[in-house]
Amino acid sequence: MTITSSPINQNYDLQELDKLRTRVGGQVITPKDDGYDTARQAWNLTVNQRPALIVVAQNAADIVEAVRFAQEQGLEVAVKATGHGVIREANNSLLIVTSQMTDIHVNPDAQTAWVSAGVKWGRVLEEAQSVGLAPLLGSAPHVGAVGYTLGGGMGWLARKYGLAVDSVNQFELVTADGRLLRASTAENADLFWGLCGGGGSFGVVTGMEIRLYPVSTVYGGNLYYPVHKAKEVFAKYRRWVANAPDELTSSVLLKNYPPFPQVPEFLRGQSFVMIRACYCGPVEQGEEILNYWRAWLAPLKDDMKAMPFSQVATISNDPVDPVAGHGSGAWLNSLNDEIADILIRYIVPHSGPPLLGSAEIRHAGGVISKVDPAATAYGNRDADHILQVVGGAPTPEAHEAVRHHIVQLRRALTPHLHGGVFMNFLAGEETRERTQQGFSPEAYIRLQQLKAKFDPQNRFSHSYDIPPAAK
Ligand SMILES: Cc1cc2nc3c(=O)[nH]c(=O)nc-3n(C[C@H](O)[C@H](O)[C@H](O)COP(=O)(O)OP(=O)(O)OC[C@H]3O[C@@H](n4cnc5c(N)ncnc54)[C@H](O)[C@@H]3O)c2cc1C
């Protein structure tokens, strides 16, 4: 057996690698091959991972071969669809890239879609909307549907139709021993339970069947208010959402727009307190509910309107092109004046450019909290308000400054934190450090037991930190 080791860690048998190349329909890329840098690149430009080997899979069979190779060669396995949510960089590991697995099949009669591992939400949205249906995507259509769903998945229909993970009929996945399995409430039900919120800890998902909903028009958008009104807006928002119908999913945010030429002039370099909303009931009712704000104070800018659900991405208007960013988040106990004061202090620029681009509090509850907490691994269903903060991190120094600022902010918010986290709103190593906060203590123990059953060697260690339970 010829094991070679080089500065870029070719820690596998080269003869076996040749065999893998013949067995895989997609690309097998070593650090010496053309295409290595493109294949290892993540959407988040702060990620600089150097896998020992990359398999760009064409189909489930390629993933089976790649995982078996990893098992034989003792490599850990990481997965990338888009690189929006890299948790632990795939250094020295086998990175499976799913971005070419783009099959999607919408069944209008059953109101379901089969979504392959590399599909981004935008494609599902387009195909589903063409038959009057909607998937439970999040704020950004360029995020991968599977990665988003494995972490819960909270989007603009969340209060009415729940989390993405609550609308999965079945997953297909390759487990650590290289088996291709189906998991649903009827088949491998324990594994299905764990996949519903437990991230990429139990295998490589090759596809999933999800439920779709009859939503074609919504009333949604943004209301922009002067940032000096922030405290009043937070207080009004608290009263507004207290009795909100499930059809209304909304957020309140502090937003600092960068001073870049591509930003519209009105927003460029400015800070606002904003209301974002998506109402999925009758449009007239949505307009009436949003008039609460207009009756109080005419917004500086008001783009709240009836729109086809296919345009839902215009509500958050997240960046499409790769960016270097860092973020964090936590569930809050409540919304109160003190939280508003702290956020204003840490987010709104007082002297010099702001460190963070935004702090957004999304309203959860609704159908999310009506699901039996034991039905899925996903935790913290009782919490109503999720805070997410994000900052640009174009250099290592900026990254460190943003990270440090978030630590300080979290410290200031401590008395108001619920104690839980939403896994999808954490980034990088913090996702692993706070994994236990994403689940109930009982669910976390069960996840560890599942890990012992399906991945006893912790081959999928680039996702949440769920060590296998001791036998
Ligand atoms: C701009 C932006 C907007 C977002 N908006 C929302 C939102 O509205 N709501 C929300 O809930 N989240 C949101 N997120 C978070 C997002 O859902 C997570 O970052 C998610 O993990 C991204 O999945 P991905 O496949 O695109 O990313 P990737 O970085 O490719 O994957 C992230 C992780 O998911 C796992 N994974 C991906 N594919 C597979 C697979 N086939 N099998 C096993 N594991 C897999 C792996 O652990 C991987 O490390 C947003 C993120 C960004 C950057």
The ligand as an SDF file (V2000), in Angstrom:
LIG
                    3D

 53 58  0  0  0  0  0  0  0  0999 V2000
  -27.5110   34.9110    2.7180 C   0  0  0  0  0  0  0  0  0  0  0  0
  -28.0320   33.8190    3.6160 C   0  0  0  0  0  0  0  0  0  0  0  0
  -29.3940   33.7740    3.9300 C   0  0  0  0  0  0  0  0  0  0  0  0
  -29.9030   32.7680    4.7500 C   0  0  0  0  0  0  0  0  0  0  0  0
  -31.2400   32.7600    5.0620 N   0  0  0  0  0  0  0  0  0  0  0  0
  -31.7340   31.7940    5.8780 C   0  0  0  0  0  0  0  0  0  0  0  0
  -33.1070   31.7820    6.2330 C   0  0  0  0  0  0  0  0  0  0  0  0
  -33.8870   32.6410    5.8330 O   0  0  0  0  0  0  0  0  0  0  0  0
  -33.5460   30.7980    7.0560 N   0  0  0  0  0  0  0  0  0  0  0  0
  -32.7250   29.7930    7.5080 C   0  0  0  0  0  0  0  0  0  0  0  0
  -33.1930   28.9010    8.2070 O   0  0  0  0  0  0  0  0  0  0  0  0
  -31.4100   29.7910    7.1930 N   0  0  0  0  0  0  0  0  0  0  0  0
  -30.8990   30.7780    6.4050 C   0  0  0  0  0  0  0  0  0  0  0  0
  -29.5670   30.7970    6.1050 N   0  0  0  0  0  0  0  0  0  0  0  0
  -28.6840   29.7680    6.6890 C   0  0  0  0  0  0  0  0  0  0  0  0
  -28.5730   28.5640    5.7460 C   0  0  0  0  0  0  0  0  0  0  0  0
  -29.7910   27.8590    5.7380 O   0  0  0  0  0  0  0  0  0  0  0  0
  -27.4530   27.6280    6.2360 C   0  0  0  0  0  0  0  0  0  0  0  0
  -26.2340   28.3230    6.1710 O   0  0  0  0  0  0  0  0  0  0  0  0
  -27.3910   26.3360    5.4210 C   0  0  0  0  0  0  0  0  0  0  0  0
  -26.5560   25.4210    6.0880 O   0  0  0  0  0  0  0  0  0  0  0  0
  -26.8390   26.5830    4.0310 C   0  0  0  0  0  0  0  0  0  0  0  0
  -26.8980   25.4100    3.2880 O   0  0  0  0  0  0  0  0  0  0  0  0
  -26.0610   25.2710    1.9280 P   0  0  0  0  0  0  0  0  0  0  0  0
  -26.2270   23.8890    1.4790 O   0  0  0  0  0  0  0  0  0  0  0  0
  -26.4430   26.3950    1.0240 O   0  0  0  0  0  0  0  0  0  0  0  0
  -24.5820   25.5630    2.4220 O   0  0  0  0  0  0  0  0  0  0  0  0
  -23.3110   24.6070    2.4960 P   0  0  0  0  0  0  0  0  0  0  0  0
  -22.2530   25.4600    3.1230 O   0  0  0  0  0  0  0  0  0  0  0  0
  -23.0160   23.9900    1.2010 O   0  0  0  0  0  0  0  0  0  0  0  0
  -23.7520   23.4910    3.5190 O   0  0  0  0  0  0  0  0  0  0  0  0
  -23.8730   23.8190    4.8890 C   0  0  0  0  0  0  0  0  0  0  0  0
  -23.8200   22.5780    5.7210 C   0  0  0  0  0  0  0  0  0  0  0  0
  -25.0110   21.8460    5.4980 O   0  0  0  0  0  0  0  0  0  0  0  0
  -24.7190   20.4520    5.5210 C   0  0  0  0  0  0  0  0  0  0  0  0
  -25.1000   19.8880    4.2340 N   0  0  0  0  0  0  0  0  0  0  0  0
  -25.3220   20.5380    3.0640 C   0  0  0  0  0  0  0  0  0  0  0  0
  -25.7060   19.6630    2.1240 N   0  0  0  0  0  0  0  0  0  0  0  0
  -25.7190   18.4550    2.7090 C   0  0  0  0  0  0  0  0  0  0  0  0
  -26.0400   17.1400    2.2600 C   0  0  0  0  0  0  0  0  0  0  0  0
  -26.4300   16.8850    1.0080 N   0  0  0  0  0  0  0  0  0  0  0  0
  -25.9340   16.1070    3.1400 N   0  0  0  0  0  0  0  0  0  0  0  0
  -25.5420   16.3250    4.4140 C   0  0  0  0  0  0  0  0  0  0  0  0
  -25.2250   17.5390    4.8900 N   0  0  0  0  0  0  0  0  0  0  0  0
  -25.3270   18.5900    4.0450 C   0  0  0  0  0  0  0  0  0  0  0  0
  -23.2650   20.2870    5.8010 C   0  0  0  0  0  0  0  0  0  0  0  0
  -23.0730   20.1130    7.1990 O   0  0  0  0  0  0  0  0  0  0  0  0
  -22.6910   21.6100    5.3880 C   0  0  0  0  0  0  0  0  0  0  0  0
  -21.5300   21.9460    6.0970 O   0  0  0  0  0  0  0  0  0  0  0  0
  -29.0290   31.7940    5.2890 C   0  0  0  0  0  0  0  0  0  0  0  0
  -27.6590   31.8460    5.0020 C   0  0  0  0  0  0  0  0  0  0  0  0
  -27.1660   32.8550    4.1820 C   0  0  0  0  0  0  0  0  0  0  0  0
  -25.6910   32.9140    3.9280 C   0  0  0  0  0  0  0  0  0  0  0  0
  1  2  1  0
  2  3  1  0
  2 52  2  0
  3  4  2  0
  4  5  1  0
  4 50  1  0
  5  6  2  0
  6  7  1  0
  6 13  1  0
  7  8  2  0
  7  9  1  0
  9 10  1  0
 10 11  2  0
 10 12  1  0
 12 13  2  0
 13 14  1  0
 14 15  1  0
 14 50  1  0
 15 16  1  0
 16 17  1  0
 16 18  1  0
 18 19  1  0
 18 20  1  0
 20 21  1  0
 20 22  1  0
 22 23  1  0
 23 24  1  0
 24 25  2  0
 24 26  1  0
 24 27  1  0
 27 28  1  0
 28 29  2  0
 28 30  1  0
 28 31  1  0
 31 32  1  0
 32 33  1  0
 33 34  1  0
 33 48  1  0
 34 35  1  0
 35 36  1  0
 35 46  1  0
 36 37  1  0
 36 45  1  0
 37 38  2  0
 38 39  1  0
 39 40  1  0
 39 45  2  0
 40 41  1  0
 40 42  2  0
 42 43  1  0
 43 44  2  0
 44 45  1  0
 46 47  1  0
 46 48  1  0
 48 49  1  0
 50 51  2  0
 51 52  1  0
 52 53  1  0
M  END
$$$$
